[in-house]
Amino acid sequence: MTTVLHRDQIAVALWQVRHTLTKLAVDFSGNQTTVTFGSILFACPQLIDLSYITSENLQLHLGDLTTIKKPCAIRQLHVKSKLSRSEDIRPILQRCPHLRYLAIEGCPHAVLDSVFEQCPALEVVGYHAATSTRLPSLTCDECARKSTGLRILHISACVDPNHIVPIIHKYGRSLENLLLYLSKPTLNDANNNTLAAAGGTIPHHHHHQQQQQITMHQLRNFACSFESHTQDVIVDNLIRSSPGLRTVSLIMPNSVRIHH
């Protein structure tokens, strides 16, 4: 935009190109003029690629999503907003079940649970600051073909391993590029089995439990930053279970190690 437009003007313009518009990027940060998610999805049924940036809470920009009766055609989505509840993005994901690419910035990491529950066809996922600038966009052919499973996962914000390990387990057969930033894991009776399956650090009285090995035959690139050495066993297990690795980069407390 080179001038300030009223939201109704934008809505009318989108409606006029609804049959041809396939890619849209809107940045409302620092601008009072906003068009909601609901308005965009309703007005642009052919939209495949959407980037939506706002400096406010995402909940304020959802709009009326009840008008969206059919699954949207969107395959690539980038959302940047202030901290919001993970539930706020669920209505969007429910209407975009065919997503292949998703970059989220500013939302709490609990949103990842909703992401993989609502969008089973995802191939590229990035979480937190500037993820969209480092994630490779999908080609038209990649968006059109059948999903091959999650191939690229970039977690650029500090996240508890208990939120990530189940995702790695689920998509271990298809992951090719993995970037993690792990916090110190929180341990309790409910998640001890999760960390045990990852080869994580668990209390001694749980060591007798059978540990499942993560097999990641397609993984080629692995980078991991972590806050403390309590995650050493988790990372070591991931590396040992990935025979096709080409590059490994580990950033640990007070030191850096890079393996090729």
C-alpha positions as CSV (number, residue, x, y, z in Angstrom):
1,M,0.0,0.0,0.0
2,T,1.2,3.5,-0.8
3,T,-1.9,5.2,0.7
4,V,-4.3,4.5,3.6
5,L,-7.3,2.5,2.5
6,H,-10.4,1.8,4.4
7,R,-11.0,-1.9,5.2
8,D,-14.2,-1.9,3.1
9,Q,-12.2,-0.7,0.1
10,I,-9.7,-3.6,0.6
11,A,-12.5,-6.1,0.9
12,V,-14.1,-4.9,-2.3
13,A,-10.8,-5.1,-4.1
14,L,-10.2,-8.6,-3.0
15,W,-13.7,-9.6,-4.0
16,Q,-13.1,-8.3,-7.5
17,V,-10.1,-10.5,-8.0
18,R,-11.5,-13.5,-6.1
19,H,-11.4,-15.8,-9.2
20,T,-7.7,-15.2,-10.0
21,L,-5.9,-14.2,-6.8
22,T,-3.7,-17.0,-5.6
23,K,-1.0,-15.2,-3.5
24,L,-1.5,-12.5,-0.9
25,A,0.8,-10.8,1.6
26,V,-0.6,-8.3,4.1
27,D,1.3,-6.4,6.8
28,F,-0.8,-4.5,9.2
29,S,1.9,-3.9,11.8
30,G,1.7,-0.2,12.9
31,N,-1.4,0.3,10.7
32,Q,-5.0,0.7,12.1
33,T,-6.5,-0.5,8.8
34,T,-7.0,-4.3,9.0
35,V,-8.8,-7.0,7.1
36,T,-9.6,-10.1,9.1
37,F,-8.7,-13.7,8.3
38,G,-12.4,-14.4,7.8
39,S,-12.8,-11.7,5.3
40,I,-9.8,-12.8,3.3
41,L,-10.7,-16.5,3.3
42,F,-14.2,-15.7,2.3
43,A,-13.3,-13.2,-0.5
44,C,-10.5,-15.3,-2.0
45,P,-11.5,-18.9,-2.5
46,Q,-8.6,-19.5,-5.0
47,L,-5.9,-18.3,-2.6
48,I,-3.0,-20.7,-2.2
49,D,-0.4,-18.6,-0.5
50,L,-1.2,-16.2,2.4
51,S,1.1,-14.2,4.6
52,Y,-0.6,-12.3,7.4
53,I,1.3,-10.0,9.8
54,T,-0.1,-7.9,12.6
55,S,1.4,-6.2,15.7
56,E,-1.7,-7.0,17.7
57,N,-3.2,-10.1,19.2
58,L,-4.3,-12.7,16.6
59,Q,-7.6,-13.1,18.3
60,L,-8.6,-9.6,17.3
61,H,-8.1,-10.4,13.6
62,L,-9.9,-13.7,13.2
63,G,-13.2,-12.1,12.1
64,D,-16.2,-14.2,11.3
65,L,-14.9,-17.6,10.2
66,T,-18.4,-19.2,10.3
67,T,-18.9,-17.9,6.7
68,I,-16.2,-20.3,5.5
69,K,-18.3,-23.5,4.8
70,K,-15.8,-25.4,2.6
71,P,-12.1,-26.2,3.2
72,C,-9.8,-23.5,1.9
73,A,-7.4,-24.0,-0.9
74,I,-4.5,-22.5,1.0
75,R,-1.3,-24.6,0.8
76,Q,1.2,-22.1,2.3
77,L,0.5,-19.9,5.3
78,H,2.7,-17.4,7.3
79,V,1.2,-15.9,10.5
80,K,2.9,-13.3,12.7
81,S,1.2,-11.7,15.6
82,K,1.6,-10.9,19.3
83,L,1.5,-13.6,21.9
84,S,-1.9,-15.2,21.8
85,R,-3.5,-18.4,23.1
86,S,-2.8,-21.5,21.1
87,E,-6.6,-21.9,20.7
88,D,-6.8,-18.7,18.6
89,I,-5.2,-20.3,15.6
90,R,-7.3,-23.5,15.7
91,P,-10.3,-22.0,13.7
92,I,-7.9,-21.0,10.9
93,L,-6.2,-24.4,10.8
94,Q,-9.5,-26.2,10.8
95,R,-10.4,-24.4,7.6
96,C,-7.0,-25.0,6.0
97,P,-6.6,-28.8,6.2
98,H,-4.6,-29.0,3.0
99,L,-1.7,-26.9,4.3
100,R,1.7,-28.0,3.2
101,Y,3.8,-25.0,4.5
102,L,3.2,-23.2,7.8
103,A,5.4,-20.5,9.5
104,I,4.2,-19.1,12.8
105,E,5.8,-16.3,14.7
106,G,4.7,-14.8,18.1
107,C,2.4,-17.6,19.2
108,P,3.0,-19.8,22.3
109,H,4.7,-23.2,21.6
110,A,1.5,-25.0,22.7
111,V,0.1,-24.1,19.3
112,L,2.2,-26.9,17.8
113,D,-0.2,-29.4,19.2
114,S,-3.1,-27.9,17.2
115,V,-0.9,-27.5,14.1
116,F,-0.2,-31.2,13.6
117,E,-3.6,-32.3,14.8
118,Q,-5.5,-30.1,12.3
119,C,-3.1,-30.2,9.3
120,P,-2.0,-33.8,8.5
121,A,-0.6,-32.9,5.1
122,L,2.1,-30.5,6.4
123,E,5.6,-30.8,4.8
124,V,7.3,-27.7,6.0
125,V,6.8,-26.1,9.5
126,G,8.6,-23.2,11.1
127,Y,8.0,-21.8,14.6
128,H,9.0,-18.4,15.9
129,A,11.2,-15.4,14.9
130,A,12.1,-15.0,11.3
131,T,11.3,-18.7,10.4
132,S,9.7,-17.7,7.2
133,T,12.9,-16.1,5.9
134,R,14.8,-19.4,6.3
135,L,12.2,-21.8,5.2
136,P,12.2,-22.8,1.6
137,S,8.9,-22.1,-0.1
138,L,7.1,-24.9,-1.9
139,T,6.8,-25.0,-5.7
140,C,3.4,-25.2,-7.4
141,D,4.2,-28.8,-8.3
142,E,5.0,-29.6,-4.6
143,C,1.7,-28.0,-3.5
144,A,-0.3,-30.0,-6.1
145,R,1.1,-33.5,-5.5
146,K,0.2,-35.8,-2.7
147,S,1.9,-35.0,0.6
148,T,5.1,-37.0,1.4
149,G,4.9,-36.2,5.1
150,L,6.7,-33.6,7.3
151,R,10.1,-33.0,5.7
152,I,11.4,-29.8,7.3
153,L,10.8,-28.7,10.9
154,H,12.4,-25.6,12.3
155,I,11.9,-24.7,15.9
156,S,13.7,-21.4,16.5
157,A,12.3,-20.6,20.0
158,C,13.1,-22.4,23.2
159,V,10.7,-25.3,23.6
160,D,10.3,-28.1,26.1
161,P,11.4,-31.4,24.5
162,N,8.1,-32.9,25.7
163,H,6.3,-30.9,23.0
164,I,8.7,-31.8,20.3
165,V,9.7,-35.5,20.8
166,P,6.2,-36.8,20.0
167,I,6.3,-34.9,16.7
168,I,9.7,-36.3,15.8
169,H,8.4,-39.8,16.6
170,K,5.4,-39.4,14.4
171,Y,7.3,-38.0,11.4
172,G,10.7,-39.7,11.9
173,R,10.4,-41.6,8.6
174,S,9.9,-38.5,6.4
175,L,12.0,-35.7,8.2
176,E,14.9,-34.5,6.1
177,N,15.9,-31.2,7.8
178,L,15.5,-30.7,11.6
179,L,16.3,-27.5,13.6
180,L,15.6,-27.5,17.3
181,Y,16.0,-25.1,20.3
182,L,15.4,-27.2,23.4
183,S,14.8,-26.0,26.9
184,K,15.5,-28.1,30.0
185,P,12.8,-30.8,30.0
186,T,10.2,-30.8,32.7
187,L,9.7,-34.3,34.1
188,N,6.7,-35.8,35.7
189,D,4.9,-39.1,35.6
190,A,2.9,-38.1,32.6
191,N,5.9,-37.4,30.3
192,N,8.6,-39.7,31.6
193,N,7.7,-42.3,28.9
194,T,8.0,-39.6,26.2
195,L,11.5,-38.7,27.2
196,A,12.5,-42.3,27.6
197,A,11.4,-43.0,24.1
198,A,13.8,-40.3,23.0
199,G,16.6,-41.5,25.1
200,G,16.2,-38.5,27.3
201,T,17.4,-37.9,30.9
202,I,14.8,-39.6,33.2
203,P,14.8,-40.5,36.9
204,H,16.7,-43.7,37.7
205,H,13.7,-45.7,38.7
206,H,12.3,-45.4,35.2
207,H,15.5,-46.7,33.5
208,H,14.0,-50.3,33.4
209,Q,11.3,-49.2,31.0
210,Q,11.8,-50.3,27.4
211,Q,13.2,-47.5,25.2
212,Q,12.0,-47.1,21.7
213,Q,14.5,-46.0,19.1
214,I,13.6,-43.1,16.8
215,T,14.5,-44.1,13.2
216,M,15.2,-41.2,10.9
217,H,16.5,-42.7,7.7
218,Q,15.7,-39.6,5.6
219,L,17.3,-37.0,7.9
220,R,20.2,-35.2,6.2
221,N,20.7,-32.0,8.2
222,F,20.3,-31.6,12.0
223,A,20.9,-28.5,14.1
224,C,20.2,-28.1,17.7
225,S,20.6,-25.4,20.4
226,F,19.9,-26.3,24.0
227,E,20.0,-24.5,27.4
228,S,21.6,-27.2,29.5
229,H,23.4,-30.5,29.2
230,T,20.4,-32.4,30.4
231,Q,19.4,-32.8,26.7
232,D,22.7,-34.5,25.7
233,V,21.2,-38.0,25.7
234,I,18.2,-36.9,23.6
235,V,20.5,-35.3,21.0
236,D,22.9,-38.1,21.0
237,N,20.1,-40.6,20.4
238,L,18.8,-38.6,17.5
239,I,22.2,-38.5,15.8
240,R,22.8,-42.2,16.3
241,S,19.4,-43.0,14.8
242,S,20.0,-41.0,11.6
243,P,22.4,-43.0,9.4
244,G,22.0,-40.6,6.5
245,L,23.1,-37.4,8.2
246,R,25.4,-35.1,6.3
247,T,25.6,-32.1,8.6
248,V,25.2,-31.7,12.3
249,S,25.5,-28.4,14.2
250,L,25.2,-28.3,18.0
251,I,25.1,-25.1,20.1
252,M,25.5,-26.0,23.7
253,P,25.8,-23.9,26.9
254,N,29.1,-21.9,26.8
255,S,30.4,-23.7,23.8
256,V,29.8,-24.5,20.1
257,R,30.5,-27.7,18.3
258,I,30.0,-28.3,14.6
259,H,30.3,-31.7,13.0
260,H,30.2,-32.3,9.2
